[in-house]
Amino acid sequence: MSVLRDPWFTKGTAFTHAERERLALRGLLPPVPTSLDVQKDRIMYDWAKGFKDRREAESREKLELARSGVTPEMIRRHRLLQDLHDRNETLYYHLLQENFKDMAPIVYTPTVGWACQHFAHTYRNARGMYFSANDKGEMHSMVYNWPNEHVDAVVVTDGSRILGLGDLGAGGMGISIGKLDCYVASAGFDPRRVLPVCLDVGTNNEYLLKDPLYLGLRQKRITGDAYVELVDEMMAAILNRYPRALVQFEDFTANHANLLLERYRNHHLVFNDDIQGTGCSALAGVLTSLAAQGLRKCAIKRMRFLVAGAGGSALGVVDSIRQAMVRHGLSDEEARRNFWICDHHGLITTARDPSTMHNETAMKYARPETKYEKADLVTAAEAARPTALLGFSTAHGIFTDRLLKRVQHYASHEQLRPLILPMSNPTSNAECTHAEAVFATNGRAIVATGSPFPDADHDGILYPNNQANNIYTFPGIALGAVAGQCERVSDGMAMAAAEALSKHTMDVYGDANRMICLNPNDQKPIRLFPPLEGARNAAVDVAVGVVVQAAEEGLVRRHRTGALEVLENKGEMSLRRYIERWMWSAKYASISFSAATVRS
């Protein structure tokens, strides 16, 4: 890999297929070799049109920025940090760990979405591994081109559904890199032991296919059995070399996300952040909202949810909340009756033809009230009388003032404050804004959004925005699974992570986050998630909860000095210290060279 870093000998993406084989570079670069002329065009594009000029001149880019919530200043900071990342990784991660609250939106959402969209235009240095459809039959050998002998965590995407931005093809590598930056900064993973991966099976994005600078395969996406065979080969190659590594699936389309999670979860240490991580974060917010109202976790049984969206993330959240309801006393069927799910056609009932749906697994929540088939949200709300709204539709503004007021009315009859969770990304896709939910309910709603929004001032009370970001959960889940030597990630472990995060949040804010008495008309602002500057402490608490639950389920490997032995012999406080010692911190190490090394 040293030839990629040597300014005299490197060709970057211009190394030919033959050269990549000879120099053990296969997989370390985007799969399609480019010419010197294309590399020149990539640089001259920036030379001729600086970002400021392009933003003013190109309506497409202006529209992207307005929709994403990413500002030119955020892009400047992203480029600054990526340049530093290429020059000095220790300093990069030291800054990230020390300034995580300010830098997380730059290296992760929302700016990472822009980085993925413009990956081919801003590409500079190789980072991570690419497996592609052209590598079929070769993945077991090419995985050994990765220079590090030990890997604890892998984040893999096929680029098919990056955040709320759709199919970005090989540009999806940016999300794998961004996720693992959060692993390092928040959960203390050693950056030398993480591996970002992009599986390039093509793209259906016509804009990318026509872009002369695009770095991925110029073909339509492979689907069906051929797709699964490629994923199987990639997984076998990675886990053959790194058998104890955690593999996180990231930003796959709903049909593939569910299929792959079920395919591997019972045999390997894998999890899907869009399904399990999003569900964990949302459930933590629900539990914190109850705790803040002075209610026990079992009060979740009283809640009724109207859900806009039926994709993988939506069903992951619904499944997590349903499992919590079952844990606290409802039968599975009773819990299912607390959910009313609408897709882009409307309410899903048993009258729906599953073949017309993007995600047929939503049929397990189909309502028996067939007269409401394809009903809109307001009509569905009249039938469901929900106490909470969940939004994963990416349909801006569908949580109308009228709907929000109705949910407030229905929640008050259950002696609850309404819970409003418009989770769609980016900001332009949110079902409502934070302020809209606060104003419509006269400050009574407890609100968490998927995208960042400014705080809302209503009647002289400042309502802080709660962002239900997976960044609060996936680092801690990964930390617990890897540092705890877990064999797999179960639904029980994800639920334990949500409960641990909720408890951590209430412990951080204390009485300031508790209502004095249960009153559905209370207007007290409620914080549902902890501050990002304490992300490492939150990750440790989540990790401890994950390991304790894994031990109860018999999913922790026994090792003479491992987490299970510490937990059994010394208790949870010692387990916490064990996990903290496992975590890496960005500090300069003392370096020395032998005389022979210096002479050479």
C-alpha positions as CSV (number, residue, x, y, z in Angstrom):
1,M,0.0,0.0,0.0
2,S,3.0,2.3,0.4
3,V,3.1,3.0,-3.3
4,L,-0.3,4.7,-3.0
5,R,1.2,7.1,-0.4
6,D,4.5,7.8,-2.3
7,P,4.1,11.0,-4.3
8,W,6.7,10.0,-6.9
9,F,5.3,6.6,-7.8
10,T,1.6,6.8,-7.1
11,K,-0.9,7.0,-9.9
12,G,-4.0,7.0,-7.7
13,T,-7.0,5.7,-9.5
14,A,-5.0,5.5,-12.8
15,F,-3.3,2.2,-11.8
16,T,-4.4,-0.4,-14.4
17,H,-6.0,-3.7,-13.5
18,A,-2.7,-5.5,-14.2
19,E,-0.7,-3.0,-12.0
20,R,-3.3,-3.4,-9.2
21,E,-2.8,-7.2,-9.3
22,R,1.1,-7.0,-9.3
23,L,1.2,-4.4,-6.6
24,A,-1.5,-5.9,-4.3
25,L,-3.7,-2.8,-4.8
26,R,-6.9,-4.6,-5.9
27,G,-9.7,-3.4,-3.6
28,L,-7.8,-0.5,-2.2
29,L,-9.0,1.8,-5.0
30,P,-12.4,2.4,-6.7
31,P,-12.9,-0.5,-9.1
32,V,-12.7,1.4,-12.4
33,P,-9.2,2.7,-13.5
34,T,-9.2,6.3,-14.7
35,S,-6.9,8.1,-17.1
36,L,-4.4,10.9,-16.3
37,D,-6.8,13.2,-18.3
38,V,-9.7,12.3,-16.1
39,Q,-7.6,13.0,-13.0
40,K,-6.5,16.3,-14.5
41,D,-10.2,17.2,-15.1
42,R,-11.0,16.5,-11.5
43,I,-8.4,19.0,-10.3
44,M,-9.2,21.6,-13.0
45,Y,-12.9,21.4,-12.1
46,D,-12.0,22.9,-8.8
47,W,-9.3,25.2,-10.3
48,A,-11.7,26.7,-12.8
49,K,-14.7,26.9,-10.5
50,G,-14.2,27.3,-6.8
51,F,-17.0,26.0,-4.7
52,K,-18.4,29.5,-4.1
53,D,-18.7,30.2,-7.8
54,R,-20.2,26.8,-8.5
55,R,-22.8,27.3,-5.8
56,E,-23.9,30.6,-7.3
57,A,-23.8,29.3,-10.9
58,E,-25.2,25.8,-10.7
59,S,-28.9,25.6,-9.8
60,R,-28.7,21.9,-9.1
61,E,-26.0,22.3,-6.5
62,K,-27.9,25.3,-4.9
63,L,-31.0,23.1,-4.7
64,E,-29.0,20.2,-3.1
65,L,-27.6,22.5,-0.4
66,A,-30.9,24.1,0.4
67,R,-32.5,20.7,0.8
68,S,-29.7,19.1,2.8
69,G,-29.2,21.8,5.4
70,V,-25.4,21.8,4.6
71,T,-23.8,25.2,4.3
72,P,-20.7,26.2,2.4
73,E,-19.0,26.7,5.8
74,M,-19.7,23.1,6.7
75,I,-18.2,22.0,3.4
76,R,-15.1,24.1,4.0
77,R,-14.7,22.5,7.4
78,H,-15.3,19.0,6.0
79,R,-12.5,19.5,3.4
80,L,-10.2,21.0,6.1
81,L,-10.7,17.9,8.3
82,Q,-10.3,15.4,5.4
83,D,-7.0,17.1,4.4
84,L,-5.9,16.7,8.0
85,H,-7.1,13.1,8.0
86,D,-4.8,12.4,5.1
87,R,-1.8,14.1,6.7
88,N,-2.0,13.2,10.4
89,E,-4.5,10.7,11.7
90,T,-3.5,11.0,15.4
91,L,-4.1,14.8,15.3
92,Y,-7.3,14.3,13.3
93,Y,-8.8,11.9,15.8
94,H,-7.6,13.9,18.8
95,L,-9.5,16.9,17.5
96,L,-12.5,14.8,16.8
97,Q,-12.6,13.3,20.3
98,E,-12.0,16.7,21.9
99,N,-14.6,18.5,19.8
100,F,-17.1,15.8,18.9
101,K,-20.2,18.0,19.4
102,D,-19.0,20.6,16.9
103,M,-17.3,18.2,14.4
104,A,-19.8,15.3,14.4
105,P,-22.2,17.2,12.0
106,I,-19.1,17.7,9.7
107,V,-17.7,14.1,9.5
108,Y,-21.2,12.5,9.9
109,T,-24.7,13.7,9.1
110,P,-25.6,16.0,7.5
111,T,-22.3,16.9,5.8
112,V,-21.3,13.3,5.0
113,G,-24.4,13.2,2.7
114,W,-22.9,16.0,0.6
115,A,-19.5,14.3,0.6
116,C,-21.1,11.1,-0.7
117,Q,-22.9,13.0,-3.5
118,H,-19.7,14.7,-4.5
119,F,-17.4,11.8,-3.8
120,A,-16.1,11.5,-7.3
121,H,-15.4,15.2,-7.7
122,T,-13.6,15.6,-4.4
123,Y,-11.7,12.3,-4.3
124,R,-8.1,12.6,-3.3
125,N,-6.6,9.6,-1.5
126,A,-7.5,5.9,-1.2
127,R,-9.3,5.0,2.0
128,G,-11.1,1.7,2.7
129,M,-11.8,-1.3,0.5
130,Y,-13.9,-1.7,-2.6
131,F,-15.4,-5.0,-3.6
132,S,-17.2,-5.0,-6.9
133,A,-19.2,-7.2,-9.2
134,N,-16.0,-7.5,-11.3
135,D,-14.2,-9.1,-8.3
136,K,-16.5,-12.2,-8.2
137,G,-14.3,-15.3,-7.4
138,E,-11.4,-13.1,-6.3
139,M,-12.6,-11.6,-3.0
140,H,-10.9,-14.2,-0.7
141,S,-7.5,-13.3,-2.0
142,M,-7.9,-9.5,-2.5
143,V,-9.1,-9.0,1.2
144,Y,-5.4,-9.8,2.1
145,N,-4.4,-6.6,0.3
146,W,-5.7,-4.7,3.3
147,P,-2.5,-3.9,5.2
148,N,-3.7,-4.3,8.8
149,E,-3.5,-7.7,10.4
150,H,-6.3,-7.0,12.9
151,V,-9.7,-5.5,12.3
152,D,-12.4,-5.1,15.1
153,A,-15.1,-3.4,13.1
154,V,-16.2,-3.2,9.4
155,V,-18.9,-0.9,8.1
156,V,-20.2,-1.9,4.6
157,T,-22.6,-0.2,2.2
158,D,-23.7,-0.9,-1.3
159,G,-24.5,2.8,-1.8
160,S,-28.1,2.1,-2.7
161,R,-29.8,4.3,-0.1
162,I,-27.5,6.9,1.4
163,L,-29.3,8.8,4.1
164,G,-32.3,10.3,2.4
165,L,-30.4,11.0,-0.8
166,G,-31.0,7.7,-2.7
167,D,-28.6,5.7,-4.9
168,L,-25.1,7.2,-4.8
169,G,-23.2,4.2,-6.0
170,A,-19.5,4.0,-5.2
171,G,-19.9,7.4,-3.4
172,G,-21.4,5.4,-0.6
173,M,-17.8,4.8,0.6
174,G,-18.2,8.2,2.3
175,I,-20.8,6.9,4.7
176,S,-18.7,3.9,5.7
177,I,-15.8,6.2,6.5
178,G,-18.0,8.7,8.4
179,K,-19.6,5.9,10.5
180,L,-16.2,4.6,11.5
181,D,-15.0,8.0,12.4
182,C,-17.8,8.0,15.0
183,Y,-16.7,4.6,16.2
184,V,-13.3,6.0,16.9
185,A,-14.3,9.3,18.4
186,S,-17.3,8.2,20.4
187,A,-16.6,4.5,21.2
188,G,-12.8,4.5,21.3
189,F,-12.1,2.1,18.5
190,D,-8.5,2.0,17.3
191,P,-8.5,3.6,13.8
192,R,-5.9,1.0,12.7
193,R,-8.4,-1.7,13.4
194,V,-11.5,-0.5,11.5
195,L,-12.3,-1.1,7.9
196,P,-14.7,0.9,5.7
197,V,-16.1,-1.1,2.8
198,C,-18.1,-0.3,-0.3
199,L,-19.7,-3.1,-2.3
200,D,-20.1,-1.7,-5.9
201,V,-22.8,-3.6,-7.8
202,G,-23.5,-0.7,-10.1
203,T,-25.9,2.2,-9.8
204,N,-29.3,3.2,-11.2
205,N,-28.5,6.9,-10.8
206,E,-28.5,8.2,-14.3
207,Y,-26.7,11.4,-13.2
208,L,-23.7,9.3,-12.0
209,L,-23.7,7.0,-15.0
210,K,-23.3,10.1,-17.2
211,D,-20.8,11.8,-15.0
212,P,-17.3,11.5,-16.6
213,L,-15.6,11.7,-13.2
214,Y,-17.7,8.9,-11.6
215,L,-15.4,6.3,-10.0
216,G,-17.8,3.3,-9.8
217,L,-19.0,0.6,-12.2
218,R,-20.9,2.2,-15.1
219,Q,-23.8,-0.4,-15.2
220,K,-27.2,-0.9,-13.7
221,R,-27.4,-2.5,-10.3
222,I,-27.2,-6.3,-10.0
223,T,-30.2,-7.7,-8.3
224,G,-31.7,-11.1,-7.3
225,D,-29.6,-14.2,-6.7
226,A,-26.5,-12.7,-8.3
227,Y,-26.6,-9.9,-5.8
228,V,-26.8,-12.2,-2.8
229,E,-24.0,-14.3,-4.2
230,L,-21.7,-11.3,-4.3
231,V,-22.6,-10.3,-0.7
232,D,-22.0,-13.9,0.4
233,E,-18.6,-14.0,-1.1
234,M,-17.7,-10.6,0.3
235,M,-18.8,-11.6,3.8
236,A,-17.0,-14.9,3.6
237,A,-13.8,-13.2,2.6
238,I,-14.0,-10.6,5.3
239,L,-14.9,-13.0,8.1
240,N,-12.4,-15.6,6.9
241,R,-9.6,-13.1,7.5
242,Y,-11.2,-11.3,10.5
243,P,-13.4,-13.9,12.1
244,R,-14.2,-11.9,15.2
245,A,-14.8,-8.5,13.5
246,L,-18.2,-6.8,13.9
247,V,-19.8,-6.1,10.5
248,Q,-22.3,-3.2,10.3
249,F,-24.6,-3.0,7.3
250,E,-25.2,0.6,6.4
251,D,-27.7,2.3,4.0
252,F,-28.9,-0.7,2.0
253,T,-32.4,-0.5,0.4
254,A,-35.2,-1.9,2.6
255,N,-35.6,-5.2,0.7
256,H,-31.9,-6.0,0.9
257,A,-31.4,-4.6,4.4
258,N,-33.9,-7.0,5.9
259,L,-32.8,-9.9,3.8
260,L,-29.1,-9.6,4.7
261,L,-29.7,-9.0,8.4
262,E,-31.8,-12.1,8.7
263,R,-29.3,-14.0,6.5
264,Y,-26.3,-13.4,8.8
265,R,-27.5,-12.3,12.2
266,N,-27.9,-15.8,13.8
267,H,-24.4,-16.9,12.8
268,H,-22.2,-13.8,12.7
269,L,-21.5,-10.7,14.7
270,V,-23.5,-8.3,12.5
271,F,-26.1,-5.6,12.9
272,N,-27.9,-3.1,10.6
273,D,-27.9,0.4,12.0
274,D,-30.8,1.6,9.8
275,I,-33.0,-1.1,11.3
276,Q,-31.6,-1.9,14.8
277,G,-29.7,1.3,15.5
278,T,-32.6,3.6,14.4
279,G,-35.0,1.4,16.4
280,C,-32.8,1.6,19.4
281,S,-32.5,5.4,19.2
282,A,-36.2,5.9,18.8
283,L,-37.1,3.5,21.6
284,A,-34.6,5.3,23.9
285,G,-36.4,8.6,23.1
286,V,-39.8,7.0,23.8
287,L,-38.6,5.6,27.2
288,T,-37.1,8.9,28.1
289,S,-40.3,10.7,27.3
290,L,-42.1,8.4,29.7
291,A,-39.5,8.8,32.4
292,A,-39.6,12.6,32.1
293,Q,-43.4,12.4,32.7
294,G,-42.9,10.4,35.9
295,L,-44.0,7.2,34.3
296,R,-42.5,3.7,34.4
297,K,-41.3,1.9,31.3
298,C,-44.4,-0.3,31.4
299,A,-46.5,2.8,30.4
300,I,-45.3,2.2,26.9
301,K,-48.2,-0.3,26.7
302,R,-50.6,2.6,26.7
303,M,-49.1,4.3,23.7
304,R,-50.6,4.1,20.2
305,F,-48.4,5.0,17.2
306,L,-49.4,6.3,13.8
307,V,-46.5,5.7,11.4
308,A,-45.8,7.5,8.1
309,G,-43.5,5.3,6.1
310,A,-43.1,1.5,5.7
311,G,-39.4,1.1,4.8
312,G,-36.7,-0.7,6.7
313,S,-36.0,2.1,9.2
314,A,-39.7,2.6,10.0
315,L,-40.2,-1.1,10.6
316,G,-37.0,-1.3,12.6
317,V,-38.4,1.3,15.0
318,V,-41.8,-0.2,15.1
319,D,-40.4,-3.7,15.8
320,S,-38.2,-2.2,18.6
321,I,-41.1,-0.5,20.3
322,R,-43.4,-3.5,19.9
323,Q,-40.8,-5.8,21.5
324,A,-40.6,-3.3,24.4
325,M,-44.4,-3.5,24.8
326,V,-44.2,-7.3,24.8
327,R,-41.4,-7.2,27.4
328,H,-43.7,-5.1,29.6
329,G,-46.7,-7.4,29.5
330,L,-48.6,-7.3,26.2
331,S,-48.9,-10.3,24.0
332,D,-47.3,-10.0,20.5
333,E,-50.7,-9.6,18.9
334,E,-51.8,-7.0,21.5
335,A,-48.7,-5.0,20.8
336,R,-49.2,-5.1,17.1
337,R,-52.6,-3.5,17.5
338,N,-50.9,-0.4,18.8
339,F,-49.5,0.5,15.4
340,W,-51.2,2.0,12.3
341,I,-48.7,2.1,9.4
342,C,-49.2,4.2,6.2
343,D,-47.0,3.9,3.1
344,H,-47.2,6.2,0.1
345,H,-50.5,4.7,-0.8
346,G,-52.1,5.2,2.6
347,L,-53.0,3.0,5.6
348,I,-52.0,-0.6,5.2
349,T,-54.8,-3.1,6.0
350,T,-55.3,-6.7,5.3
351,A,-57.0,-5.7,2.0
352,R,-53.6,-4.6,0.6
353,D,-52.0,-6.7,-2.2
354,P,-48.5,-7.3,-0.9
355,S,-47.1,-7.4,-4.4
356,T,-47.8,-3.7,-4.7
357,M,-45.6,-2.8,-1.7
358,H,-41.9,-1.8,-1.7
359,N,-41.5,-3.7,1.7
360,E,-43.8,-6.6,2.1
361,T,-42.8,-7.2,5.7
362,A,-45.0,-4.3,6.6
363,M,-48.0,-6.6,6.1
364,K,-47.3,-8.1,9.5
365,Y,-48.8,-4.9,10.9
366,A,-51.7,-4.7,8.5
367,R,-54.9,-3.5,10.2
368,P,-58.0,-5.7,10.1
369,E,-60.2,-2.6,9.6
370,T,-60.3,-2.9,5.8
371,K,-62.7,0.0,5.3
372,Y,-59.7,2.3,6.1
373,E,-57.5,0.7,3.3
374,K,-55.2,3.5,1.8
375,A,-56.7,6.1,4.2
376,D,-54.7,9.3,4.5
377,L,-53.0,10.2,7.8
378,V,-55.8,12.4,9.2
379,T,-58.4,9.8,8.5
380,A,-56.2,7.1,9.9
381,A,-55.6,9.2,13.0
382,E,-59.4,9.5,13.5
383,A,-59.6,5.7,13.6
384,A,-56.4,5.0,15.6
385,R,-56.6,7.9,18.1
386,P,-52.7,7.9,18.4
387,T,-50.7,9.3,21.2
388,A,-47.6,9.4,19.1
389,L,-46.5,10.1,15.5
390,L,-43.6,8.4,13.8
391,G,-42.3,9.8,10.5
392,F,-40.1,8.0,8.0
393,S,-41.9,9.0,4.8
394,T,-39.4,11.6,3.5
395,A,-42.6,13.6,2.6
396,H,-42.1,17.1,3.7
397,G,-44.9,18.7,5.7
398,I,-47.3,15.8,5.9
399,F,-47.5,16.2,9.7
400,T,-49.9,19.1,9.3
401,D,-51.1,21.5,12.0
402,R,-54.5,19.7,12.0
403,L,-52.9,16.3,12.5
404,L,-50.6,17.5,15.3
405,K,-53.5,19.1,17.2
406,R,-55.5,15.8,16.9
407,V,-52.7,13.7,18.3
408,Q,-52.3,16.2,21.2
409,H,-56.0,15.8,21.9
410,Y,-55.9,12.0,21.8
411,A,-52.8,11.8,24.0
412,S,-54.4,14.0,26.6
413,H,-57.2,11.5,27.0
414,E,-54.5,8.9,28.0
415,Q,-53.0,11.4,30.4
416,L,-49.9,11.6,28.2
417,R,-48.1,14.4,26.4
418,P,-48.0,13.8,22.6
419,L,-44.8,12.3,21.2
420,I,-43.9,13.6,17.8
421,L,-41.0,12.0,15.9
422,P,-40.5,13.3,12.4
423,M,-37.4,11.2,11.6
424,S,-36.9,11.7,7.9
425,N,-33.6,13.1,6.5
426,P,-32.5,15.6,5.3
427,T,-34.2,18.6,6.8
428,S,-36.2,19.3,3.6
429,N,-37.8,15.8,3.9
430,A,-38.9,16.1,7.5
431,E,-42.6,15.5,8.1
432,C,-42.6,18.7,10.2
433,T,-40.1,20.9,11.8
434,H,-39.4,21.1,15.5
435,A,-40.9,24.5,15.7
436,E,-44.1,23.4,13.9
437,A,-44.7,20.6,16.3
438,V,-44.1,22.9,19.3
439,F,-46.4,25.7,18.0
440,A,-49.2,23.4,16.9
441,T,-49.5,21.8,20.3
442,N,-48.8,25.0,22.3
443,G,-45.6,23.5,23.7
444,R,-47.2,20.3,25.0
445,A,-45.6,18.0,22.4
446,I,-42.4,16.1,23.2
447,V,-40.5,16.3,19.9
448,A,-37.4,14.6,18.4
449,T,-36.4,15.0,14.8
450,G,-34.1,13.0,12.5
451,S,-32.5,16.1,11.1
452,P,-31.1,19.0,13.1
453,F,-33.4,22.0,13.6
454,P,-33.0,25.1,15.6
455,D,-34.5,25.4,19.1
456,A,-38.0,26.9,19.2
457,D,-39.1,29.9,21.3
458,H,-42.8,29.7,22.2
459,D,-44.5,32.0,24.8
460,G,-41.1,32.9,26.2
461,I,-40.1,29.3,26.8
462,L,-37.1,27.9,24.9
463,Y,-37.8,24.3,23.6
464,P,-34.4,22.7,22.7
465,N,-34.4,20.5,19.6
466,N,-33.9,16.8,20.3
467,Q,-32.2,15.1,17.4
468,A,-32.9,11.3,17.4
469,N,-29.6,10.5,15.8
470,N,-28.2,7.0,15.6
471,I,-24.9,8.5,16.7
472,Y,-26.1,8.0,20.3
473,T,-26.5,4.2,19.9
474,F,-24.5,2.5,17.2
475,P,-21.1,3.3,18.7
476,G,-22.1,1.9,22.1
477,I,-23.7,-1.2,20.6
478,A,-20.5,-1.8,18.6
479,L,-18.3,-1.1,21.6
480,G,-20.2,-3.6,23.8
481,A,-20.3,-6.3,21.1
482,V,-16.6,-6.1,20.3
483,A,-15.0,-5.2,23.7
484,G,-17.4,-7.7,25.4
485,Q,-16.4,-10.5,23.0
486,C,-20.1,-11.1,22.0
487,E,-21.0,-13.8,19.5
488,R,-23.9,-11.9,17.9
489,V,-26.1,-8.9,18.3
490,S,-29.6,-9.9,19.5
491,D,-32.8,-7.9,19.7
492,G,-32.5,-8.1,23.5
493,M,-29.1,-6.5,23.3
494,A,-30.5,-3.6,21.2
495,M,-33.3,-3.1,23.7
496,A,-30.8,-3.1,26.5
497,A,-28.9,-0.4,24.6
498,A,-32.0,1.7,24.4
499,E,-32.8,1.4,28.1
500,A,-29.2,2.2,29.0
501,L,-29.2,5.3,26.8
502,S,-32.5,6.4,28.3
503,K,-31.2,6.0,31.9
504,H,-28.0,7.8,31.0
505,T,-30.0,10.7,29.6
506,M,-32.1,11.0,32.8
507,D,-29.0,10.7,34.9
508,V,-27.3,13.5,33.0
509,Y,-30.1,16.0,33.2
510,G,-31.6,14.9,36.6
511,D,-34.6,16.7,38.0
512,A,-34.3,19.4,35.3
513,N,-35.7,16.8,32.9
514,R,-38.6,15.6,35.1
515,M,-42.2,17.0,35.3
516,I,-43.2,17.8,38.9
517,C,-46.6,16.1,38.4
518,L,-48.2,14.1,35.6
519,N,-50.1,16.6,33.6
520,P,-50.8,16.2,29.8
521,N,-51.1,20.0,29.5
522,D,-47.6,20.6,30.9
523,Q,-45.4,22.7,28.7
524,K,-42.0,21.9,30.3
525,P,-39.3,21.4,27.7
526,I,-38.0,17.8,27.8
527,R,-34.6,16.6,26.6
528,L,-34.7,13.1,25.1
529,F,-31.0,12.5,24.4
530,P,-27.7,13.4,26.1
531,P,-25.3,16.1,25.0
532,L,-22.9,15.1,22.3
533,E,-19.9,16.4,24.2
534,G,-20.5,13.4,26.6
535,A,-20.7,10.9,23.8
536,R,-17.9,8.6,25.1
537,N,-19.6,8.3,28.5
538,A,-22.9,7.5,26.8
539,A,-21.2,4.9,24.6
540,V,-19.7,3.2,27.7
541,D,-23.1,3.1,29.5
542,V,-24.7,1.6,26.4
543,A,-21.9,-0.9,26.0
544,V,-22.2,-2.1,29.6
545,G,-26.0,-2.6,29.1
546,V,-25.3,-4.5,25.9
547,V,-22.7,-6.8,27.5
548,V,-24.9,-7.5,30.6
549,Q,-27.8,-8.5,28.4
550,A,-25.6,-10.6,26.1
551,A,-24.3,-12.4,29.2
552,E,-27.8,-13.1,30.3
553,E,-28.5,-14.6,26.9
554,G,-25.3,-16.7,26.8
555,L,-23.9,-14.7,23.9
556,V,-20.5,-13.7,25.4
557,R,-17.4,-15.8,24.7
558,R,-15.7,-17.1,27.8
559,H,-12.1,-15.9,28.1
560,R,-9.7,-16.1,31.1
561,T,-9.4,-12.3,31.3
562,G,-12.5,-11.3,29.2
563,A,-15.6,-9.2,29.9
564,L,-17.7,-12.1,31.0
565,E,-15.2,-13.1,33.7
566,V,-15.0,-9.5,34.9
567,L,-18.8,-9.2,35.1
568,E,-19.3,-12.5,36.9
569,N,-16.5,-12.0,39.4
570,K,-16.4,-8.2,40.0
571,G,-19.7,-6.8,38.8
572,E,-20.9,-4.0,36.5
573,M,-18.6,-1.2,37.8
574,S,-15.6,-3.3,37.1
575,L,-17.0,-4.2,33.7
576,R,-17.3,-0.5,33.0
577,R,-13.7,0.1,33.9
578,Y,-12.7,-2.9,31.7
579,I,-14.5,-1.4,28.7
580,E,-12.9,2.0,29.4
581,R,-9.4,0.5,29.4
582,W,-10.2,-1.2,26.1
583,M,-11.0,2.2,24.4
584,W,-8.4,4.0,22.3
585,S,-7.5,7.6,22.8
586,A,-5.7,9.8,20.2
587,K,-2.3,10.6,21.7
588,Y,1.2,10.7,20.2
589,A,3.2,7.6,21.1
590,S,7.0,7.6,21.7
591,I,8.8,6.5,18.5
592,S,12.3,5.2,18.2
593,F,14.3,3.6,15.4
594,S,17.1,1.1,15.4
595,A,20.4,2.1,14.0
596,A,19.9,-0.2,11.1
597,T,16.6,1.4,10.3
598,V,18.1,4.9,10.4
599,R,21.0,3.8,8.1
600,S,18.6,2.3,5.6
